[in-house]
Amino acid sequence: MCGVIGDPIGHTLSPTIQNAAFNHLGLDFLFLAFHVKTADLEKAIGSMRGLGIHGLNVTMPHKNAVIKYIDEADSAATFLGSANTILNKDGTLSGFNTDGVGALNALRENGEDPSEKKVLLLGAGGAAKAIAFSFAQEAESLCILNRMPEKAIVLADALNRVFGKRIVGGALSPSTLQKNLQDADILVNATSVGMHPTVNQSLVEPKWLKPNLTVMDIVYNPVKTQLVEDAKAVGAKVVSGVEMLIYQGAASFKIWTGKSAPIKVMRKAALNELSSRVDGK
């Protein structure tokens, strides 16, 4: 038994994706969604041990709080103070954060290696922090812009202390965004701008985009955000939020099963489910 916990939880695609993967490989696994409120989180994690639940994904708002209820954590979860994947091995609960590696692998598997590239990251929230942690280890330089600049600066300083690279943080404003885009090789939108229902919004003016830029938008509902559409229109390479969703899920799948995930099967399941939902419900 595996599952995902969060509040709310009805929107999650994880059961669709993971069960498709389990079924494709003939694994005797079942993945369910569990609605867990903040007040019940400790009891839920205790039940993971008591009921022998093998693995959990953790979504909002529990990614940070869950850290204090597990036994050990990988380097990403430790640095971020946040876990989105838990493995139960004989009663010992190990926490992982696969958001950053999901974004990294989504880029790589779509033909863009961040190594020796200049990355511009928009946002400094939970997903953005995880992405920044992974990209800071690979990219030539990383610029983090956030509407509350102090959060970006604190994150950049913390990453610099760990990795000693060219990592800077600043304000997410039209002028700084336009300026930093001029030298960027990869742009990652890790904010919620463009998410359903505000599907016509984008932080990036179309005229600032260029053909030699790679654009990743972690928003996956809609699959084709305004930023994605604008980037395609100028001939830029585009990686949709569905790809990050798939590859972070694939990393969790590998942790639980020890097997490589069937990416094509997971992608097809995710896209079919998204297309079947009306008005984002």
Secondary structure, DSSP 8 states (H G I E B T S, - for coil): -EEEEESS-TT--HHHHHHHHHHHTT----EEEEE--GGGHHHHHHHHHHHT--EEEE-TT-TTGGGGGSSEE-HHHHHHT--SEEEEETTEEEEE--HHHHHHHHHHHTT---BT-EEEEE--SHHHHHHHHHHHTTBSEEEEEESSHHHHHHHHHHHHHHH-SEEEEEE--HHHHHHHHTT-SEEEE-SSTT-TT-TT--SS-GGG--TT-EEEE---SSSS-HHHHHHHHTT-EEE-HHHHHHHHHHHHHHHHHSS---HHHHHHHHHHHHHHSSTT-
